[in-house]
Amino acid sequence: MSGRRRTGAGLFAPDRATTPLGTWLKIASGEPAEIMAFAGFDFVVVDLEHAPLDLQTAYRLINSAAALGMAPLVRVPDKTASTIQKILDAGAMGILVPHVDTVEEAAAVGRACRFPPHGVRGAGGTSRAGGWGLRPNADYLAAGNDDVLCIPQLESVEAVRAAPRMLALDSVDAVFVGSADLSMSMGTTPASPEVRELIGSAQDAAHAAGKRCGLAFGGAPERAAQAVRDGCDFVLLSNDTTMLAEAARGLVGAFREADGQR
């Protein structure tokens, strides 16, 4: 783990030998982050959208992940610049932003991630991101503009159609297609031909811009591997709560079957 480049931008380095693999963190404890690091994940996404995690918990999880050699990303609960700034000051190496539907929203999110003149992020050099004031200010500002990943989530037809213009923005590094919400907005399923076509469109837009497109696959590594062969650039598999739930149910079921009680 110690040999990894622990920056957000390092996930997408052109000399990477393997596809960046991540998972979601939803449990308000540091142990799952440690487990994911020792299991070999490249990055984690602390989920402030769909889990009851607060900013202080996210702060601790970011630190644990980074210390163990994983890139800590955070899915923020909203698009506000104040939320994004606090997460980046806490040391997150990138953010995923849900429900970014227009190029204007993507531009605003991108500006929130970057220092002037590229954006509107305020300087907080005495934060963790600034090494508590001990990091050279020029280095802190350069890292904020060059190493932090800004990843809008595409979760509607409108968003996918706007993807080429979003990806043309210098402040946007990649996109993530939320196939579950995308399919619900269309009244269909993630496996439907219509959704698969839109995912392909988002991937094509990312590659045309020289950027990345990611997807999540639950507990289906074979599907994730096939998606990578089809053009997906980074993947998320399962999450800490579901891994625990599935392992627990599997153990109970195996015992009941072996004990003849099933």
C-alpha positions in Angstrom: 0.0 0.0 0.0 2.8 2.4 0.8 3.9 2.6 -2.9 0.6 4.1 -4.1 0.3 7.7 -5.1 -2.2 8.9 -2.6 -3.8 11.7 -4.5 -7.1 11.8 -6.3 -5.5 12.5 -9.6 -3.2 9.5 -9.0 -6.2 7.2 -9.5 -6.4 8.2 -13.1 -2.6 8.3 -13.8 -1.9 7.0 -17.4 0.7 4.6 -16.1 -1.7 2.7 -13.8 -1.4 -1.0 -14.3 -4.9 -1.9 -13.0 -8.4 -0.4 -13.2 -9.1 1.8 -10.1 -11.4 -0.3 -7.8 -13.4 1.3 -5.0 -16.2 0.7 -2.6 -18.7 2.8 -0.6 -18.3 3.5 3.2 -21.6 3.8 5.1 -20.7 2.7 8.6 -19.7 5.4 11.1 -16.6 3.6 12.2 -13.0 3.4 11.1 -12.7 -0.3 11.0 -14.4 -0.8 7.7 -12.0 1.6 6.1 -9.1 -0.4 7.5 -10.6 -3.6 6.2 -11.1 -2.2 2.7 -7.5 -1.1 2.6 -6.1 -4.5 3.6 -8.5 -6.2 1.2 -6.8 -4.2 -1.6 -9.2 -1.5 -2.7 -7.6 1.5 -4.4 -10.2 4.0 -3.2 -13.2 4.4 -1.0 -16.2 6.8 -1.3 -17.5 8.0 2.0 -21.3 8.2 1.4 -22.8 11.4 2.8 -25.8 11.1 0.5 -27.3 7.7 1.4 -25.8 7.0 4.8 -26.3 8.7 8.2 -22.8 10.0 8.4 -21.9 13.5 9.6 -19.0 15.7 8.8 -16.9 14.7 11.8 -17.3 11.0 10.9 -16.4 11.7 7.3 -13.3 13.6 8.6 -12.1 10.5 10.5 -12.8 8.1 7.6 -10.9 10.4 5.2 -7.9 10.3 7.4 -8.0 6.5 7.9 -8.3 5.8 4.2 -5.4 8.1 3.3 -3.2 6.8 6.0 -3.7 3.3 4.8 -2.9 4.1 1.1 -6.3 4.5 -0.4 -7.6 7.6 -2.1 -10.5 8.9 0.0 -13.3 10.3 -2.0 -16.6 11.6 -0.6 -20.1 11.6 -2.1 -21.4 14.9 -0.9 -25.1 15.2 0.0 -25.7 18.3 -2.1 -24.1 20.7 -4.6 -23.5 23.6 -2.2 -20.0 25.2 -2.2 -19.9 25.4 1.6 -20.4 21.6 1.8 -17.8 20.9 -0.8 -15.3 23.3 0.8 -15.6 21.6 4.2 -15.1 18.1 2.7 -12.0 19.2 0.7 -10.6 21.0 3.8 -11.0 17.7 5.6 -8.5 16.2 3.2 -10.8 14.4 0.7 -9.0 13.7 -2.6 -12.1 14.1 -4.6 -15.9 14.4 -4.6 -18.7 12.7 -6.3 -21.7 15.1 -6.6 -25.2 13.5 -7.1 -27.8 14.6 -9.6 -25.7 17.0 -11.7 -28.1 17.5 -14.6 -26.8 20.5 -16.5 -23.5 22.0 -17.7 -24.3 25.0 -15.5 -24.5 22.8 -12.4 -21.3 21.0 -13.3 -19.5 24.3 -13.8 -20.7 25.5 -10.4 -19.5 22.3 -8.7 -16.2 22.6 -10.5 -15.7 26.1 -9.4 -16.4 25.1 -5.8 -13.5 22.6 -6.0 -10.9 25.0 -7.4 -9.1 28.0 -5.9 -9.1 31.3 -7.8 -8.6 32.1 -10.6 -10.0 28.8 -11.6 -12.8 28.7 -9.1 -14.2 30.1 -5.9 -12.9 27.7 -3.2 -11.7 29.6 -0.2 -8.2 29.1 1.1 -8.0 27.1 4.4 -4.4 26.4 4.7 -4.6 25.6 8.5 -6.9 22.7 7.7 -5.9 19.0 7.2 -5.6 19.7 3.5 -3.1 22.4 4.2 -1.1 20.3 6.6 -2.4 22.4 9.6 -0.6 25.4 8.2 2.7 23.6 7.8 2.4 22.8 4.1 3.8 25.5 1.8 0.9 27.6 0.6 1.9 27.3 -3.0 1.9 23.5 -2.8 -1.5 23.5 -1.0 -3.0 25.7 -3.7 -1.5 23.7 -6.5 -2.7 20.4 -5.1 -6.2 21.8 -4.7 -6.4 22.7 -8.3 -4.5 19.8 -9.8 -4.9 16.8 -7.6 -8.5 17.0 -6.3 -11.0 15.0 -8.4 -14.4 16.6 -9.3 -16.8 13.9 -10.5 -20.4 14.8 -11.3 -22.9 12.0 -11.2 -25.1 11.5 -14.2 -28.5 10.3 -13.1 -31.0 11.5 -15.7 -31.3 11.5 -19.5 -30.7 15.2 -19.4 -27.5 14.7 -17.5 -26.1 12.1 -20.0 -27.0 14.4 -22.9 -25.1 17.2 -21.3 -22.1 15.0 -20.5 -20.0 16.1 -23.5 -20.3 19.8 -22.4 -19.7 18.9 -18.8 -16.5 17.0 -19.7 -15.3 19.9 -21.8 -14.9 21.8 -18.5 -11.3 21.9 -17.2 -12.6 21.6 -13.7 -14.4 18.3 -14.3 -12.1 15.3 -14.2 -14.6 12.4 -14.8 -18.2 11.4 -14.6 -20.0 8.7 -12.7 -23.2 7.2 -14.2 -25.7 6.4 -11.5 -27.5 3.6 -13.4 -30.1 2.9 -10.7 -31.4 6.5 -10.5 -31.0 6.9 -14.3 -33.1 3.8 -14.9 -35.7 4.9 -12.4 -36.0 8.3 -14.1 -36.8 6.4 -17.3 -39.2 3.9 -15.8 -37.0 0.9 -16.6 -34.1 -1.1 -15.1 -30.3 -0.7 -15.2 -29.9 -3.7 -17.5 -32.3 -2.3 -20.1 -31.0 -1.6 -23.6 -31.9 2.1 -23.2 -29.8 2.5 -20.1 -26.9 0.6 -21.5 -27.0 2.8 -24.6 -26.9 5.9 -22.4 -24.0 4.5 -20.4 -22.1 3.9 -23.6 -22.8 7.4 -24.7 -21.4 8.8 -21.4 -18.3 6.6 -21.8 -17.8 7.8 -25.3 -18.1 11.4 -24.2 -15.5 10.9 -21.5 -13.0 9.2 -23.7 -13.5 11.9 -26.4 -12.5 14.5 -23.8 -9.6 12.4 -22.5 -11.3 11.8 -19.2 -12.9 8.9 -17.3 -16.3 7.4 -16.7 -17.2 5.2 -13.8 -20.0 2.8 -12.7 -21.1 0.9 -9.6 -22.0 -2.8 -9.7 -23.0 -3.9 -6.2 -21.6 -7.4 -5.5 -21.1 -8.4 -9.2 -17.4 -8.4 -10.0 -17.9 -10.3 -13.2 -20.3 -7.6 -14.5 -17.8 -5.0 -13.4 -15.0 -6.7 -15.3 -17.1 -6.9 -18.4 -17.9 -3.3 -18.1 -14.2 -2.4 -18.0 -13.7 -4.4 -21.2 -16.5 -2.4 -22.7 -15.0 0.9 -21.8 -15.7 1.7 -18.1 -12.6 3.3 -16.5 -13.2 2.9 -12.7 -15.6 0.8 -10.7 -17.2 0.6 -7.3 -18.2 -2.8 -5.9 -20.7 -3.2 -3.0 -20.3 -1.3 0.3 -19.4 -2.0 3.9 -22.9 -2.5 5.1 -24.0 -4.9 2.4 -20.8 -6.9 2.7 -21.5 -7.4 6.4 -25.2 -8.2 5.8 -24.5 -10.8 3.0 -21.7 -12.5 5.1 -24.0 -12.6 8.1 -26.9 -14.1 6.2 -24.6 -16.6 4.4 -23.3 -17.8 7.7 -26.7 -18.2 9.3 -28.1 -20.0 6.2 -25.1 -22.3 6.0 -25.5 -23.2 9.7 -29.2 -23.8 9.4 -28.7 -26.0 6.4 -25.8 -28.0 8.0 -27.8 -28.4 11.2 -30.9 -29.7 9.3 -33.1 -26.7 10.4 -33.5 -25.1 7.1 
